[in-house]
Amino acid sequence: MSTSQIFIYLTPVMTALIGWFTNWVAVKMLFKPVKPIGRGIFKIQGIFPKRQDKLAASIGKMVADELLTTHDIREKVLDPENVDGLLVFVEDKVDNYLNNDFPAKYPITSLFIGKRRREKIKLELMEEVDEWAPKVIEKVMDDLDKSLKVEEMIAQKVAALPPDKLEQLINGILKKEFKFIEWSGAVLGFIVGVIQVVCIEIFK
C-alpha cells in the first residue's frame, strides 16, 4: 500500500478530528474571549460576554412574565393555609408574652391579672388580629406590587455576574449538550471522510 493510499484511508480519521475540533472551538467561543480582541469588523468576542446585557434583560423578562409574577406571590401569601399559619404564630407569641414576658417585666401588675384574665386578653387580641391580619397582608402586597420590580432585579443580577460565573452556570446546565455538539462534529466528520474515500475508490 502506497503512502498516498494510506493518507486516503486516514481521511475519515482526519475529517473526524477536524469536525470535533471545529465544534469544540465553536463551543469555547460562546464564552471566550471575554473581552473584544481585534478591531473593526475583525473584532472577536465570546457570544455570551458580548450579549450578556441582552441575555440578562431576556431572562429578567421571562422570569417576571412566566415564572415569578407578583400575582403568583400574592396568591401564595394570601392562601388561607398560610394566613392560618401566621395567626397560629401570632397566637403563640401573644401567649408567650402574656404568660412569661409580661410577668417578668411587670411583676406587680401581673399579680392583678390572673390566668383567666390573660386568656380573655389573648382571645380579644386574636379576634382583632384575625380581623386586621388579611388587610395588613393585602396592604403589604399592594406596596410590594408597586416596589418589587422582578424583571429589573433579575436582569441586574444576571448582568452583574462575572463572565466566569456565567460560563460556569451555563456549562452546569448544558454540559452534556455541549459534549454532544463536539462529538456530533466528530461523527459527521468521520461520515464525510468515509464518503470521500468511497468516492475516490469508485472514481479512481
C-alpha positions in Angstrom: 0.0 0.0 0.0 1.5 3.3 -1.1 1.8 6.4 1.1 -0.9 8.2 -0.9 -3.3 5.3 -0.2 -2.6 5.4 3.5 -3.4 9.1 3.5 -6.6 8.4 1.6 -7.7 5.8 4.1 -6.8 8.0 7.0 -9.2 10.7 5.6 -12.1 9.7 7.9 -9.9 10.0 10.9 -8.7 13.4 9.9 -12.1 14.7 9.0 -13.4 13.4 12.3 -10.7 15.3 14.2 -11.4 18.4 12.2 -15.2 18.1 12.8 -14.6 17.6 16.6 -12.1 20.4 16.7 -14.3 23.0 14.9 -17.2 22.2 17.1 -15.0 22.4 20.2 -13.8 25.8 19.1 -17.4 26.9 18.4 -18.5 25.9 21.9 -15.5 27.6 23.5 -16.2 30.8 21.5 -19.6 31.0 23.2 -17.6 32.2 26.3 -14.2 33.2 25.0 -12.6 35.7 24.6 -14.3 37.6 27.4 -13.1 41.0 26.2 -13.1 42.0 22.5 -10.0 41.2 20.5 -9.2 42.9 17.2 -10.5 46.0 15.5 -13.5 47.0 13.4 -15.2 44.1 11.6 -12.4 41.8 12.7 -13.2 42.2 16.3 -13.9 38.8 18.1 -15.6 38.3 21.4 -17.5 35.4 23.1 -21.2 35.4 22.3 -22.3 35.3 25.9 -20.0 38.0 27.2 -20.8 40.2 24.2 -24.6 39.8 24.7 -24.7 39.4 28.5 -26.8 42.6 28.9 -29.4 41.4 26.3 -29.4 37.9 27.8 -29.9 39.4 31.3 -32.8 41.5 30.0 -34.4 38.5 28.3 -34.0 36.3 31.4 -35.4 39.0 33.6 -38.5 39.4 31.4 -39.1 35.7 31.2 -38.9 35.3 35.0 -41.1 38.3 35.6 -43.7 37.2 33.0 -43.7 33.5 33.3 -42.0 32.2 36.5 -42.3 34.7 39.4 -45.1 37.2 38.9 -46.3 39.4 41.8 -49.7 37.9 41.2 -48.3 34.4 42.0 -46.6 35.8 45.1 -49.8 37.4 46.2 -51.9 34.2 45.8 -49.3 32.2 47.7 -49.1 34.7 50.6 -52.9 35.1 50.8 -53.5 31.4 50.7 -55.8 30.5 53.6 -53.4 27.9 54.9 -50.6 30.5 55.1 -52.8 33.1 56.7 -53.9 30.5 59.3 -50.3 29.6 59.9 -49.5 33.2 60.5 -52.3 33.5 63.0 -51.1 30.5 64.9 -47.6 32.0 65.0 -49.0 35.3 66.4 -51.1 33.5 68.9 -48.1 31.6 70.2 -46.2 34.9 70.5 -49.1 36.6 72.4 -49.5 33.6 74.7 -45.7 33.5 75.4 -45.7 37.3 76.1 -48.7 37.2 78.5 -47.6 34.2 80.4 -43.8 34.7 80.5 -42.5 38.1 79.3 -45.3 40.2 80.9 -44.9 38.8 84.4 -41.2 39.1 84.2 -41.3 42.8 83.1 -44.3 43.8 85.2 -44.3 41.5 88.3 -46.6 43.7 90.4 -49.1 44.4 87.7 -49.2 40.8 86.7 -50.4 39.9 90.3 -53.7 41.6 89.5 -54.1 39.9 86.1 -54.8 36.2 86.7 -54.7 33.4 84.2 -58.4 33.7 83.2 -57.9 37.4 82.6 -54.8 36.7 80.5 -56.8 34.2 78.5 -59.5 36.7 77.9 -57.0 39.3 76.8 -55.5 36.8 74.4 -58.8 35.9 72.9 -59.7 39.6 72.4 -56.3 40.3 70.8 -56.6 37.3 68.5 -60.1 38.4 67.4 -58.5 41.8 66.4 -55.6 40.1 64.7 -57.9 37.7 62.9 -59.8 40.8 61.5 -56.9 43.0 60.5 -54.2 40.5 59.5 -55.6 39.9 56.0 -56.0 43.6 55.5 -52.4 44.2 56.6 -51.2 41.4 54.2 -53.2 43.0 51.4 -51.6 46.4 52.1 -48.1 44.8 52.2 -48.8 43.0 48.9 -50.1 46.2 47.3 -46.9 48.0 48.3 -44.9 45.1 47.1 -46.6 45.2 43.7 -45.5 48.8 43.3 -42.0 48.4 44.6 -40.9 44.9 43.6 -39.6 45.0 40.0 -38.8 41.4 39.4 -37.7 41.9 35.8 -35.3 44.7 36.6 -34.0 42.9 39.7 -33.2 39.6 37.8 -31.8 41.5 34.8 -29.4 43.4 37.1 -28.2 40.3 38.9 -27.6 38.4 35.6 -25.8 41.4 34.0 -23.6 41.7 37.1 -22.4 38.1 37.0 -18.7 37.8 36.3 -18.1 36.1 32.9 -16.5 33.1 34.5 -19.5 32.6 36.8 -21.9 32.9 33.8 -19.8 30.3 32.0 -19.9 28.0 35.0 -23.6 28.4 35.3 -24.4 27.7 31.7 -21.9 24.9 31.5 -23.5 23.3 34.6 -26.9 23.3 32.8 -25.7 22.4 29.2 -22.6 20.4 29.8 -24.0 17.2 28.2 -25.4 19.2 25.3 -22.1 20.8 24.6 -20.3 17.5 24.6 -22.9 16.1 22.2 -22.2 19.0 19.9 -18.5 18.3 20.0 -18.8 14.6 19.3 -21.5 15.0 16.7 -18.9 17.1 14.8 -16.5 14.2 15.0 -19.2 11.7 13.9 -20.3 13.8 10.9 -16.7 14.5 10.0 -16.0 10.8 10.0 -19.0 10.1 7.8 -17.9 12.8 5.3 -14.4 11.2 5.3 -15.8 7.8 4.6 -17.9 9.1 1.8 -14.8 10.8 0.3 -12.8 7.6 0.4 -15.6 5.6 -1.2 -15.9 8.2 -4.0 -12.2 8.1 -4.5 -12.2 4.4 -4.7 -15.2 4.3 -7.1 -13.9 7.0 -9.5 -10.1 6.4 -9.4 
